[in-house]
Amino acid sequence: MSTIFIIAVTVLFSYKGFNDLLFFRKYEFHVGSIRAGEQIRMISSGFLHADLGHLFFNMFTLYMFAPVVINYFGEASFFLIYMISLVFGSLLTLLMHKNDYNYRAIGASGAVTGIIYSAILLQPDMMLGLFYVIPIPAYLFGIGYLLYSIYGMKAKNDNIGHTAHFGGAIGGYLITIIKQPAMLTDNTFMVLLLAIPIVILFIMSKLGKL
C-alpha cells in the first residue's frame, strides 16, 4: 500500500504541475528559493516531473524494486527509506550547487535510487537486466550506476540530476545498514564494495575535482 500511495501522490502532484506552471515553479527544487528559506522545495520537488515519460520511468522503477525492501523491512520502513533518500538527494544537490542560485531540479529519481541501492544491498546477487536485456548482478549494476553518476556530475553535459541520484543512494545505503546492522559482519565484503563509489565521491569532492 505504501508503494501505491507514493505513486498516487506523485502522479497527482506531477499532473498538477504539468497543467499549472505557477504551481510547478512554486514547488520545484530551486537553490535561490531554498536558500531564502523555502525548504519545502527539498521534498516537494521529488513529487514533480518534467513529462509523462519522466514520471512513468521513475514510478515503474520504484514499483519493480519496492517489493525487495518491503519484504525485508515492511511498509513503514520502506516509506521511511524512500523519504530519507529523497531528502539526502536534495541535500547533496544543495551542497554541490549552493552557489548556483539559478539551479533547478525536479523528479523522484533521488528517492527511487535510494530504494534501488537499498534493494541491492539486501539482495546483491539478484540479477538485473542492463538496458532490460543484458543480465548483470545487482551489485555490479549499483556500483556502475554510481560511478556513471560521478561522471555525469563532473561532465555536466546533460540535464539529468546525477547529484540527486547519488545523494539518494547514500541515503538508502546508510538507512539500510542502520536497520540491518548484522550485514556489517555477515556480508562485510559486499557492504564495503558498494561503498566504493561513495568513498570516491568524497575524495573527489575534497580534492575539488567535481
NORTAJO-V194896 format. One record per pair of residues at least 6 apart in sequence whose ideal C-beta (glycine too) atoms are under 7 Angstrom apart, sorted by sequence separation. I is the first residue (numbers start at 0). J is the second residue. D is the distance in whole Angstrom. If there is no record, write none. Layout:
BEGIN
I:J:D  I:J:D
END
This chain:
BEGIN
16:22:6  48:54:4  96:102:4  128:134:6  129:135:5  151:157:7  176:182:7  203:209:5  15:22:6  16:23:4  33:40:5  176:183:7  183:190:6  32:40:6  33:41:6  69:77:5  126:134:5  127:135:6  151:159:6  182:190:6  48:57:7  68:77:5  126:135:7  152:161:5  126:136:6  127:137:5  151:161:4  152:162:6  29:40:6  129:140:7  28:40:5  65:77:6  68:80:6  92:104:6  124:136:6  125:137:5  27:40:7  124:137:7  127:140:5  148:161:4  152:165:7  26:40:6  123:137:6  176:190:7  122:137:6  123:138:4  28:44:4  148:164:5  26:43:4  27:44:5  148:165:5  26:44:6  119:137:4  119:138:6  27:47:6  89:109:7  145:165:6  26:47:6  88:109:2  172:193:7  87:109:7  88:110:7  119:141:4  145:168:6  23:47:6  85:109:6  84:109:6  85:110:4  116:141:6  172:197:7  84:110:5  87:113:7  84:112:7  169:197:6  81:110:5  84:113:2  84:114:7  16:47:5  81:113:7  13:46:7  80:113:6  81:114:6  12:46:4  13:47:6  80:114:6  12:47:6  13:48:4  165:200:6  9:46:5  80:117:5  8:46:6  45:85:4  13:54:5  42:85:6  10:54:7  42:86:7  41:86:6  44:89:7  68:114:6  149:196:7  41:89:4  9:58:6  57:106:6  65:114:6  68:117:5  57:107:5  61:111:5  64:114:5  68:118:5  71:121:5  142:192:7  146:196:5  149:199:6  57:108:6  60:111:5  64:115:5  67:118:4  138:189:6  142:193:7  145:196:4  149:200:6  6:58:5  108:160:6  112:164:5  116:168:4  120:172:6  141:193:6  53:106:6  61:114:6  68:121:7  142:195:6  57:111:5  64:118:5  67:121:6  106:160:6  109:163:4  113:167:4  117:171:4  121:175:7  138:192:6  142:196:6  149:203:7  6:61:7  67:122:6  108:163:6  109:164:6  112:167:4  113:168:6  116:171:4  120:175:5  138:193:6  153:208:7  5:61:7  6:62:7  49:105:6  104:160:5  108:164:5  112:168:5  116:172:5  153:209:6  48:105:6  109:166:6  110:167:6  113:170:5  114:171:6  152:209:6  47:105:4  48:106:6  109:167:3  113:171:3  117:175:4  2:61:7  104:163:6  2:62:6  33:93:6  44:104:6  28:89:6  44:105:5  45:106:7  46:107:7  45:107:5  2:65:4  30:93:7  28:92:7  45:109:7  45:110:5  30:96:5  123:189:5  30:97:7  95:162:5  92:160:7  30:99:6  31:100:4  30:100:5  31:101:7  92:162:5  91:162:5  92:163:5  30:102:4  1:74:4  120:193:6  0:74:6  29:103:5  89:163:7  91:165:6  92:166:6  119:193:7  28:103:6  88:163:4  91:166:3  1:77:6  5:81:6  27:103:6  28:104:4  88:164:7  90:166:6  1:78:5  28:105:6  27:105:5  88:166:4  87:166:4  88:167:4  87:167:6  85:167:7  87:169:5  88:170:7  84:167:4  87:170:3  86:170:7  84:170:4  83:170:5  84:171:5  80:171:6  83:174:5  80:174:5  80:175:7  9:107:6  76:178:6  72:178:6  95:209:7
END
